[in-house]
Amino acid sequence: MERTEAKKSKFKAWAFAIFVWVFLCVWLTGMTAGLMAGACRNDRYDGAKKLRFCNISLAAGYIFNVSSLEQAKGAIIHLEKGIALAQISKTDLALEEFYKALRDAKSKTGPWERQLHQRMDQIKDRSALAVWASVVQSLK
């Protein structure tokens, strides 16, 4: 009797430990994605530094991108990554990111596409605006 209770107690302890580790891994991944997304969207950074923040956010948030709603929410990070790529003169890659941003924003009805256009209205970087305009024109 005591032996089975000890086994149950040991199993509960292991199950709890596994649950805690899984929870911490998911939480840490989500926190990393969120913090890096905030830095990616910040206008204080530009070019290569902004690109690093965007890449980390996209990589960490990849596991959460399972629904069309999450893809639509993440479209802004692809847009910001495209802006950063345009700032460092990687126009072809910026085009790809802008296309991804628009595709993801259109994957779910809501304010997502409008938010992308509003964000681009705030941008003062002519190279990013030129690339964005070419993407929007090609999708019309």
Stockholm file with secondary structure:
# STOCKHOLM 1.0

chainA/1-140         MERTEAKKSKFKAWAFAIFVWVFLCVWLTGMTAGLMAGACRNDRYDGAKKLRFCNISLAAGYIFNVSSLEQAKGAIIHLEKGIALAQISKTDLALEEFYKALRDAKSKTGPWERQLHQRMDQIKDRSALAVWASVVQSLK
#=GR chainA/1-140 SS CHHHHHHHHHHHHHHHHHHHHHHHHHHHHHHHHHHHHHHHHCTTCCTHHHHHHHHHHHHHTGGGTTSHHHHHHHHHHHHHHHHHHHHTTCHHHHHHHHHHHHHHHHTSSSSHHHHHHHHHHHCCCHHHHHHHHHHHHHHC
#=GC SS_cons         CHHHHHHHHHHHHHHHHHHHHHHHHHHHHHHHHHHHHHHHHCTTCCTHHHHHHHHHHHHHTGGGTTSHHHHHHHHHHHHHHHHHHHHTTCHHHHHHHHHHHHHHHHTSSSSHHHHHHHHHHHCCCHHHHHHHHHHHHHHC
//
